[in-house]
Amino acid sequence: MTKNEIITKLANAGITQLRNGESVGDALRYVEKEIPFRKGHIVGRDKNETIFLNNKEAFSKCFTRPNLIDEDINTIPSEVLNKLEDWRENKNEIGVLQPCQYCGVAMRCDEEGQYEIFTCESGDCGNSAIWDNCM
């Protein structure tokens, strides 16, 4: 195979630059599906992309996912009901009880299904919601 044929074959597969530590043979074997992934590491990655990946990795290490506790909301004693987090806009209306999506703790809200993501204010629940929906 000539040099131009190799360049054309790699370009058609979307490979315009070899990675650091990758040979032409490695890239050709990847294109021909003889190896499952490309060798080497990316050179010249965008600075913002590198910062984003480092921040994402650091954020994933700063919290632990809470254990979901399945409890029946209808059996909560009245003295505990007064101490629940209150997410109601209008405090004069009764509202409904809804569990936190991540830990299962009951909270008051105006109507069921009002929030797309319903989490309590604890750090791990909020961080889990950010990780699942924003990262």
CNS distance restraints for C-alpha pairs under 8 A (distance, minus, plus):
assign (resid   1 and name CA) (resid   5 and name CA) 6.18 0.50 0.50
assign (resid   1 and name CA) (resid   6 and name CA) 6.65 0.50 0.50
assign (resid   2 and name CA) (resid   6 and name CA) 6.30 0.50 0.50
assign (resid   3 and name CA) (resid   7 and name CA) 6.21 0.50 0.50
assign (resid   4 and name CA) (resid   8 and name CA) 6.06 0.50 0.50
assign (resid   5 and name CA) (resid   9 and name CA) 6.04 0.50 0.50
assign (resid   6 and name CA) (resid  10 and name CA) 6.15 0.50 0.50
assign (resid   6 and name CA) (resid  28 and name CA) 7.94 0.50 0.50
assign (resid   7 and name CA) (resid  11 and name CA) 5.97 0.50 0.50
assign (resid   8 and name CA) (resid  12 and name CA) 6.07 0.50 0.50
assign (resid   9 and name CA) (resid  13 and name CA) 6.51 0.50 0.50
assign (resid  10 and name CA) (resid  14 and name CA) 6.41 0.50 0.50
assign (resid  10 and name CA) (resid  15 and name CA) 5.11 0.50 0.50
assign (resid  10 and name CA) (resid  16 and name CA) 6.82 0.50 0.50
assign (resid  10 and name CA) (resid  27 and name CA) 7.45 0.50 0.50
assign (resid  10 and name CA) (resid  28 and name CA) 7.04 0.50 0.50
assign (resid  10 and name CA) (resid  31 and name CA) 7.19 0.50 0.50
assign (resid  11 and name CA) (resid  15 and name CA) 5.08 0.50 0.50
assign (resid  11 and name CA) (resid  16 and name CA) 5.46 0.50 0.50
assign (resid  13 and name CA) (resid  31 and name CA) 6.57 0.50 0.50
assign (resid  18 and name CA) (resid  22 and name CA) 6.07 0.50 0.50
assign (resid  18 and name CA) (resid  23 and name CA) 7.11 0.50 0.50
assign (resid  18 and name CA) (resid  24 and name CA) 7.36 0.50 0.50
assign (resid  18 and name CA) (resid  27 and name CA) 7.42 0.50 0.50
assign (resid  19 and name CA) (resid  39 and name CA) 7.28 0.50 0.50
assign (resid  19 and name CA) (resid  40 and name CA) 5.39 0.50 0.50
assign (resid  19 and name CA) (resid  41 and name CA) 5.52 0.50 0.50
assign (resid  19 and name CA) (resid  42 and name CA) 5.26 0.50 0.50
assign (resid  19 and name CA) (resid  43 and name CA) 6.25 0.50 0.50
assign (resid  20 and name CA) (resid  40 and name CA) 5.16 0.50 0.50
assign (resid  20 and name CA) (resid  41 and name CA) 5.48 0.50 0.50
assign (resid  20 and name CA) (resid  42 and name CA) 6.42 0.50 0.50
assign (resid  20 and name CA) (resid  43 and name CA) 6.25 0.50 0.50
assign (resid  21 and name CA) (resid  39 and name CA) 6.91 0.50 0.50
assign (resid  21 and name CA) (resid  40 and name CA) 4.55 0.50 0.50
assign (resid  21 and name CA) (resid  41 and name CA) 7.07 0.50 0.50
assign (resid  22 and name CA) (resid  26 and name CA) 6.10 0.50 0.50
assign (resid  22 and name CA) (resid  27 and name CA) 7.01 0.50 0.50
assign (resid  22 and name CA) (resid  38 and name CA) 7.68 0.50 0.50
assign (resid  22 and name CA) (resid  39 and name CA) 5.35 0.50 0.50
assign (resid  22 and name CA) (resid  40 and name CA) 5.05 0.50 0.50
assign (resid  23 and name CA) (resid  27 and name CA) 6.42 0.50 0.50
assign (resid  24 and name CA) (resid  28 and name CA) 6.16 0.50 0.50
assign (resid  25 and name CA) (resid  29 and name CA) 6.10 0.50 0.50
assign (resid  26 and name CA) (resid  30 and name CA) 6.22 0.50 0.50
assign (resid  26 and name CA) (resid  38 and name CA) 7.20 0.50 0.50
assign (resid  26 and name CA) (resid  39 and name CA) 6.87 0.50 0.50
assign (resid  27 and name CA) (resid  31 and name CA) 6.25 0.50 0.50
assign (resid  27 and name CA) (resid  38 and name CA) 6.64 0.50 0.50
assign (resid  27 and name CA) (resid  39 and name CA) 7.82 0.50 0.50
assign (resid  28 and name CA) (resid  32 and name CA) 6.12 0.50 0.50
assign (resid  29 and name CA) (resid  33 and name CA) 6.07 0.50 0.50
assign (resid  29 and name CA) (resid  34 and name CA) 5.05 0.50 0.50
assign (resid  29 and name CA) (resid  35 and name CA) 5.99 0.50 0.50
assign (resid  30 and name CA) (resid  34 and name CA) 5.84 0.50 0.50
assign (resid  30 and name CA) (resid  35 and name CA) 5.12 0.50 0.50
assign (resid  30 and name CA) (resid  36 and name CA) 6.53 0.50 0.50
assign (resid  30 and name CA) (resid  37 and name CA) 6.35 0.50 0.50
assign (resid  30 and name CA) (resid  38 and name CA) 6.08 0.50 0.50
assign (resid  45 and name CA) (resid  49 and name CA) 6.95 0.50 0.50
assign (resid  45 and name CA) (resid  50 and name CA) 6.78 0.50 0.50
assign (resid  46 and name CA) (resid  50 and name CA) 6.40 0.50 0.50
assign (resid  47 and name CA) (resid  51 and name CA) 6.30 0.50 0.50
assign (resid  48 and name CA) (resid  52 and name CA) 6.08 0.50 0.50
assign (resid  49 and name CA) (resid  53 and name CA) 6.18 0.50 0.50
assign (resid  50 and name CA) (resid  54 and name CA) 6.22 0.50 0.50
assign (resid  51 and name CA) (resid  55 and name CA) 6.09 0.50 0.50
assign (resid  52 and name CA) (resid  56 and name CA) 6.02 0.50 0.50
assign (resid  53 and name CA) (resid  57 and name CA) 6.20 0.50 0.50
assign (resid  54 and name CA) (resid  58 and name CA) 6.21 0.50 0.50
assign (resid  55 and name CA) (resid  59 and name CA) 6.02 0.50 0.50
assign (resid  56 and name CA) (resid  60 and name CA) 6.19 0.50 0.50
assign (resid  56 and name CA) (resid 135 and name CA) 7.29 0.50 0.50
assign (resid  57 and name CA) (resid  61 and name CA) 6.59 0.50 0.50
assign (resid  58 and name CA) (resid  62 and name CA) 6.59 0.50 0.50
assign (resid  59 and name CA) (resid  63 and name CA) 7.48 0.50 0.50
assign (resid  60 and name CA) (resid 131 and name CA) 7.48 0.50 0.50
assign (resid  63 and name CA) (resid 123 and name CA) 7.95 0.50 0.50
assign (resid  63 and name CA) (resid 124 and name CA) 5.81 0.50 0.50
assign (resid  63 and name CA) (resid 127 and name CA) 6.85 0.50 0.50
assign (resid  63 and name CA) (resid 128 and name CA) 7.81 0.50 0.50
assign (resid  64 and name CA) (resid 124 and name CA) 6.24 0.50 0.50
assign (resid  64 and name CA) (resid 128 and name CA) 7.99 0.50 0.50
assign (resid  65 and name CA) (resid 102 and name CA) 7.91 0.50 0.50
assign (resid  65 and name CA) (resid 124 and name CA) 6.16 0.50 0.50
assign (resid  65 and name CA) (resid 125 and name CA) 7.16 0.50 0.50
assign (resid  65 and name CA) (resid 128 and name CA) 6.29 0.50 0.50
assign (resid  66 and name CA) (resid 102 and name CA) 6.43 0.50 0.50
assign (resid  66 and name CA) (resid 103 and name CA) 5.63 0.50 0.50
assign (resid  66 and name CA) (resid 124 and name CA) 6.34 0.50 0.50
assign (resid  66 and name CA) (resid 125 and name CA) 6.60 0.50 0.50
assign (resid  67 and name CA) (resid 102 and name CA) 7.28 0.50 0.50
assign (resid  67 and name CA) (resid 103 and name CA) 5.69 0.50 0.50
assign (resid  68 and name CA) (resid 102 and name CA) 5.78 0.50 0.50
assign (resid  68 and name CA) (resid 103 and name CA) 4.24 0.50 0.50
assign (resid  68 and name CA) (resid 104 and name CA) 5.41 0.50 0.50
assign (resid  69 and name CA) (resid 103 and name CA) 5.85 0.50 0.50
assign (resid  69 and name CA) (resid 104 and name CA) 5.04 0.50 0.50
assign (resid  69 and name CA) (resid 105 and name CA) 7.36 0.50 0.50
assign (resid  70 and name CA) (resid 104 and name CA) 6.07 0.50 0.50
assign (resid  71 and name CA) (resid 104 and name CA) 7.18 0.50 0.50
assign (resid  72 and name CA) (resid  76 and name CA) 7.45 0.50 0.50
assign (resid  73 and name CA) (resid  97 and name CA) 6.95 0.50 0.50
assign (resid  73 and name CA) (resid  98 and name CA) 7.58 0.50 0.50
assign (resid  73 and name CA) (resid  99 and name CA) 7.55 0.50 0.50
assign (resid  73 and name CA) (resid 106 and name CA) 6.52 0.50 0.50
assign (resid  76 and name CA) (resid  80 and name CA) 6.69 0.50 0.50
assign (resid  76 and name CA) (resid  81 and name CA) 6.75 0.50 0.50
assign (resid  77 and name CA) (resid  81 and name CA) 6.47 0.50 0.50
assign (resid  78 and name CA) (resid  82 and name CA) 6.77 0.50 0.50
assign (resid  79 and name CA) (resid  83 and name CA) 7.29 0.50 0.50
assign (resid  80 and name CA) (resid  84 and name CA) 6.70 0.50 0.50
assign (resid  84 and name CA) (resid 106 and name CA) 7.00 0.50 0.50
assign (resid  84 and name CA) (resid 107 and name CA) 5.62 0.50 0.50
assign (resid  84 and name CA) (resid 108 and name CA) 6.90 0.50 0.50
assign (resid  85 and name CA) (resid 106 and name CA) 7.95 0.50 0.50
assign (resid  85 and name CA) (resid 107 and name CA) 5.17 0.50 0.50
assign (resid  85 and name CA) (resid 108 and name CA) 6.30 0.50 0.50
assign (resid  85 and name CA) (resid 120 and name CA) 7.70 0.50 0.50
assign (resid  86 and name CA) (resid 107 and name CA) 6.16 0.50 0.50
assign (resid  86 and name CA) (resid 108 and name CA) 4.85 0.50 0.50
assign (resid  86 and name CA) (resid 109 and name CA) 6.48 0.50 0.50
assign (resid  87 and name CA) (resid 107 and name CA) 7.24 0.50 0.50
assign (resid  87 and name CA) (resid 108 and name CA) 5.67 0.50 0.50
assign (resid  87 and name CA) (resid 109 and name CA) 4.80 0.50 0.50
assign (resid  87 and name CA) (resid 110 and name CA) 7.25 0.50 0.50
assign (resid  88 and name CA) (resid  95 and name CA) 6.97 0.50 0.50
assign (resid  88 and name CA) (resid 108 and name CA) 6.47 0.50 0.50
assign (resid  88 and name CA) (resid 109 and name CA) 4.60 0.50 0.50
assign (resid  88 and name CA) (resid 110 and name CA) 4.89 0.50 0.50
assign (resid  89 and name CA) (resid 109 and name CA) 7.88 0.50 0.50
assign (resid  89 and name CA) (resid 110 and name CA) 6.68 0.50 0.50
assign (resid  90 and name CA) (resid 110 and name CA) 7.38 0.50 0.50
assign (resid  93 and name CA) (resid 110 and name CA) 7.81 0.50 0.50
assign (resid  94 and name CA) (resid 110 and name CA) 7.71 0.50 0.50
assign (resid  95 and name CA) (resid 108 and name CA) 6.52 0.50 0.50
assign (resid  95 and name CA) (resid 109 and name CA) 5.59 0.50 0.50
assign (resid  95 and name CA) (resid 110 and name CA) 4.46 0.50 0.50
assign (resid  95 and name CA) (resid 111 and name CA) 5.96 0.50 0.50
assign (resid  96 and name CA) (resid 108 and name CA) 5.67 0.50 0.50
assign (resid  96 and name CA) (resid 109 and name CA) 5.57 0.50 0.50
assign (resid  96 and name CA) (resid 110 and name CA) 6.17 0.50 0.50
assign (resid  96 and name CA) (resid 111 and name CA) 5.87 0.50 0.50
assign (resid  96 and name CA) (resid 112 and name CA) 6.56 0.50 0.50
assign (resid  97 and name CA) (resid 106 and name CA) 6.11 0.50 0.50
assign (resid  97 and name CA) (resid 107 and name CA) 5.46 0.50 0.50
assign (resid  97 and name CA) (resid 108 and name CA) 4.64 0.50 0.50
assign (resid  97 and name CA) (resid 109 and name CA) 6.31 0.50 0.50
assign (resid  97 and name CA) (resid 112 and name CA) 7.83 0.50 0.50
assign (resid  98 and name CA) (resid 106 and name CA) 5.45 0.50 0.50
assign (resid  98 and name CA) (resid 107 and name CA) 5.42 0.50 0.50
assign (resid  98 and name CA) (resid 108 and name CA) 6.30 0.50 0.50
assign (resid  98 and name CA) (resid 109 and name CA) 6.93 0.50 0.50
assign (resid  98 and name CA) (resid 112 and name CA) 6.86 0.50 0.50
assign (resid  99 and name CA) (resid 103 and name CA) 7.90 0.50 0.50
assign (resid  99 and name CA) (resid 104 and name CA) 4.84 0.50 0.50
assign (resid  99 and name CA) (resid 105 and name CA) 5.22 0.50 0.50
assign (resid  99 and name CA) (resid 106 and name CA) 4.22 0.50 0.50
assign (resid  99 and name CA) (resid 107 and name CA) 6.01 0.50 0.50
assign (resid  99 and name CA) (resid 118 and name CA) 7.69 0.50 0.50
assign (resid  99 and name CA) (resid 119 and name CA) 7.98 0.50 0.50
assign (resid 100 and name CA) (resid 104 and name CA) 4.59 0.50 0.50
assign (resid 100 and name CA) (resid 105 and name CA) 5.26 0.50 0.50
assign (resid 100 and name CA) (resid 106 and name CA) 6.26 0.50 0.50
assign (resid 100 and name CA) (resid 107 and name CA) 7.09 0.50 0.50
assign (resid 100 and name CA) (resid 118 and name CA) 5.63 0.50 0.50
assign (resid 100 and name CA) (resid 119 and name CA) 4.59 0.50 0.50
assign (resid 100 and name CA) (resid 120 and name CA) 5.74 0.50 0.50
assign (resid 101 and name CA) (resid 117 and name CA) 7.10 0.50 0.50
assign (resid 101 and name CA) (resid 118 and name CA) 5.65 0.50 0.50
assign (resid 101 and name CA) (resid 119 and name CA) 5.57 0.50 0.50
assign (resid 102 and name CA) (resid 119 and name CA) 6.59 0.50 0.50
assign (resid 102 and name CA) (resid 125 and name CA) 5.72 0.50 0.50
assign (resid 102 and name CA) (resid 128 and name CA) 7.60 0.50 0.50
assign (resid 103 and name CA) (resid 125 and name CA) 6.86 0.50 0.50
assign (resid 105 and name CA) (resid 120 and name CA) 7.51 0.50 0.50
assign (resid 107 and name CA) (resid 120 and name CA) 7.57 0.50 0.50
assign (resid 109 and name CA) (resid 114 and name CA) 7.99 0.50 0.50
assign (resid 110 and name CA) (resid 114 and name CA) 7.37 0.50 0.50
assign (resid 117 and name CA) (resid 129 and name CA) 7.59 0.50 0.50
assign (resid 119 and name CA) (resid 125 and name CA) 6.17 0.50 0.50
assign (resid 119 and name CA) (resid 126 and name CA) 6.50 0.50 0.50
assign (resid 119 and name CA) (resid 129 and name CA) 7.55 0.50 0.50
assign (resid 120 and name CA) (resid 125 and name CA) 6.47 0.50 0.50
assign (resid 120 and name CA) (resid 126 and name CA) 7.08 0.50 0.50
assign (resid 121 and name CA) (resid 125 and name CA) 7.07 0.50 0.50
assign (resid 121 and name CA) (resid 126 and name CA) 6.41 0.50 0.50
assign (resid 122 and name CA) (resid 126 and name CA) 6.37 0.50 0.50
assign (resid 123 and name CA) (resid 127 and name CA) 5.99 0.50 0.50
assign (resid 124 and name CA) (resid 128 and name CA) 5.95 0.50 0.50
assign (resid 125 and name CA) (resid 129 and name CA) 6.26 0.50 0.50
assign (resid 126 and name CA) (resid 130 and name CA) 6.31 0.50 0.50
assign (resid 127 and name CA) (resid 131 and name CA) 6.10 0.50 0.50
assign (resid 128 and name CA) (resid 132 and name CA) 6.09 0.50 0.50
assign (resid 129 and name CA) (resid 133 and name CA) 5.94 0.50 0.50
assign (resid 129 and name CA) (resid 134 and name CA) 7.88 0.50 0.50
assign (resid 130 and name CA) (resid 134 and name CA) 5.21 0.50 0.50
assign (resid 130 and name CA) (resid 135 and name CA) 6.84 0.50 0.50
assign (resid 131 and name CA) (resid 135 and name CA) 5.10 0.50 0.50
